[in-house]
Amino acid sequence: MAYPGYGGYGGFSGHMTGMAGPGGPMHAAPGAYQTYSAYTGYPSAASVDPMWSYFTAIAGQLFILQDGEVDAEELQRCLTQSGIHGTYKPFSLETCRIMIAMLDRDMTGKMGFNEFKELWAALNGWKQNFMMYDQDRSGTIEPLELGQAVTSMGYRLSAQAITGIIKRYCKDGKTYFDDYVACCVKLRAVTDAFRRRDSLQQGYVNFGYDDFIQCTMSI
């Protein structure tokens, strides 16, 4: 097949390790990609999922809504309060919008608890990968390192594709953590869209124009 999995950075294994309170680190063990339906009931999540109390602690009243979901601005505040960005600059609103779009399988434009849990696992993996290349903890990586980071996640892309990614996500010869995460989100989202249409898993699909627009313009 001509496209990869996620190299352990795209899914939630079902086991949370190193969980800390708001503002502290929390690292999810990398696992195989899984899907989650939109969360619909507070009691079941609260009774079986150890991450529920953590999520409600950082989301606070933002999450206790009738629809049980957060929009991009609320997600941005949740992630900033959680401290998942560490010493790096917090995520921009635009990056939070595409995070929601990546996992918005019910097309509500918002993110529920299970979608947030899946995002959290992916973010931890992407952050660990970024830190491997950001040796001086400057919050940036070099263009060559961005290409290496993408390849290390299992994406098998041509030199032309890597060059296009570098041009899109580098500023003044460097890629910042927020842009790197935006790159990871986009790669995962378009790969998901492609894979769903590649029923024979051959790396080739036929796109109708409208379908192509939906896949690309929503991220």
C-alpha positions in Angstrom: 0.0 0.0 0.0 1.3 3.4 -0.9 0.4 5.2 2.3 1.2 4.4 6.0 -0.3 4.0 9.3 0.6 6.6 12.0 3.7 5.2 13.5 2.0 5.0 16.9 1.2 8.7 16.9 -2.4 8.7 15.6 -4.4 6.5 17.9 -5.4 5.8 21.5 -4.4 2.5 23.0 -7.0 2.6 25.7 -4.4 2.8 28.5 -3.4 6.2 29.8 0.0 6.5 31.5 1.5 9.2 33.5 -1.7 11.1 34.0 -1.4 14.3 36.0 -3.6 17.1 37.1 -4.3 20.3 35.1 -1.1 22.0 34.1 1.0 18.9 34.5 2.3 16.4 31.9 0.3 13.5 30.7 1.6 11.0 28.2 -0.4 8.4 26.4 1.1 5.1 25.4 1.2 5.0 21.6 -1.2 2.5 20.2 -3.0 1.3 17.1 -5.5 3.7 15.5 -9.0 3.3 16.7 -12.3 5.2 16.1 -14.6 6.6 18.7 -18.2 7.5 18.3 -19.3 10.9 19.6 -19.8 10.9 23.4 -23.4 11.0 24.4 -23.7 10.3 28.1 -21.9 11.6 31.1 -22.5 8.7 33.6 -20.9 5.9 31.5 -17.7 8.0 30.8 -17.4 9.1 34.4 -17.8 5.5 35.7 -15.3 3.7 33.4 -12.8 6.2 32.0 -10.0 7.6 34.1 -9.5 10.5 31.8 -13.0 11.8 32.3 -12.2 13.6 35.6 -9.0 15.1 34.0 -11.0 16.3 31.0 -13.7 17.9 33.0 -11.1 19.5 35.3 -9.4 21.3 32.4 -12.6 22.0 30.5 -14.6 23.1 33.5 -17.9 24.6 32.7 -16.9 24.8 29.0 -17.8 21.2 28.6 -20.9 21.0 30.8 -23.2 22.0 28.0 -26.3 20.4 26.6 -24.5 19.0 23.6 -21.5 17.9 25.6 -19.0 19.2 23.1 -16.5 22.1 22.8 -15.9 24.4 19.8 -12.5 25.5 18.5 -12.2 28.5 20.9 -13.1 26.3 23.9 -10.7 23.6 22.7 -7.9 26.2 22.5 -8.6 27.2 26.1 -8.8 23.6 27.2 -5.4 22.7 25.6 -3.8 25.9 26.9 -5.0 25.2 30.5 -3.8 21.6 30.3 -0.2 22.6 29.6 0.2 19.9 26.9 2.2 22.3 24.8 4.8 22.3 27.6 7.4 25.1 27.0 6.2 25.6 23.5 3.8 28.4 22.4 0.1 27.4 22.9 -1.8 26.2 19.9 -3.3 28.8 17.6 -7.1 29.0 17.0 -6.6 27.9 13.4 -4.7 24.8 14.5 -7.5 24.0 17.0 -10.1 24.3 14.2 -8.3 21.7 12.0 -7.9 19.5 15.1 -11.7 19.4 15.4 -12.1 18.9 11.6 -9.7 15.9 11.7 -11.9 14.0 14.2 -15.3 15.5 13.4 -16.9 12.3 12.2 -20.4 13.4 13.1 -19.9 16.7 11.3 -21.0 18.9 14.2 -18.1 21.3 14.0 -17.3 20.5 17.7 -15.4 17.9 19.7 -16.8 15.6 22.3 -15.1 13.7 25.1 -14.0 10.6 23.1 -12.8 12.7 20.2 -10.8 14.8 22.7 -9.3 11.7 24.2 -8.2 10.5 20.8 -6.7 13.9 20.0 -4.9 14.0 23.3 -3.1 10.7 22.5 -2.1 12.0 19.1 -0.8 15.3 20.4 1.4 13.5 23.0 2.9 11.3 20.3 3.5 14.3 17.9 5.1 16.3 20.7 7.4 13.5 21.6 8.4 13.2 17.9 9.0 16.9 17.6 11.2 17.0 20.8 13.5 14.3 19.3 14.4 16.9 16.6 14.2 20.0 18.7 17.4 19.2 20.6 18.0 22.8 21.8 14.4 23.2 22.9 14.1 26.4 20.8 10.5 25.5 19.8 11.6 25.1 16.2 13.0 22.5 13.9 14.9 22.8 10.6 13.4 22.1 7.2 15.4 18.9 6.8 14.3 17.8 10.3 10.6 18.4 9.4 11.0 16.0 6.5 12.7 13.5 8.7 10.0 13.8 11.3 7.3 13.1 8.8 9.2 10.1 7.5 9.8 8.8 11.0 6.0 8.6 11.5 5.8 6.1 8.7 4.7 8.3 5.8 6.2 7.2 2.5 6.2 10.3 0.4 8.2 11.5 -2.6 10.9 14.1 -2.4 8.5 16.5 -4.2 5.8 15.9 -1.6 8.2 16.4 1.3 9.5 19.6 -0.4 5.9 20.9 -0.7 5.3 20.2 3.0 8.4 22.0 4.0 7.5 25.1 1.9 4.0 25.1 3.4 5.0 24.7 7.1 8.3 26.5 7.4 8.6 30.1 8.3 11.9 31.9 7.8 13.6 28.6 7.5 12.1 27.0 10.6 9.0 25.1 11.6 7.4 26.0 14.9 5.6 23.5 17.1 2.2 24.8 16.3 2.9 24.6 12.6 4.3 21.1 13.0 1.2 19.9 14.7 -1.0 21.5 12.0 1.1 19.6 9.5 0.6 16.3 11.4 -3.2 17.0 11.7 -3.5 17.7 7.9 -1.4 14.6 7.0 -3.5 12.3 9.2 -6.8 13.8 8.0 -6.1 13.6 4.3 -4.6 10.1 4.7 -7.8 9.0 6.6 -10.0 10.5 3.7 -7.8 8.7 1.1 -7.8 5.4 2.9 -11.6 5.4 3.3 -11.9 5.6 -0.5 -9.1 3.1 -1.3 -11.2 0.0 -0.7 -8.5 -2.3 -2.3 -5.7 -0.7 -0.3 -3.6 -0.1 -3.4 -2.7 3.5 -3.0 -4.9 4.7 -5.8 -8.4 6.2 -5.8 -10.7 8.1 -8.2 -12.1 11.4 -6.8 -15.1 13.2 -8.0 -14.6 17.0 -8.0 -17.1 17.7 -5.2 -15.8 14.8 -3.1 -12.2 16.2 -3.5 -13.3 19.6 -2.4 -15.0 18.2 0.6 -11.9 16.3 1.6 -9.5 19.1 1.2 -11.4 22.2 2.1 -12.8 20.9 5.4 -9.3 20.7 6.9 
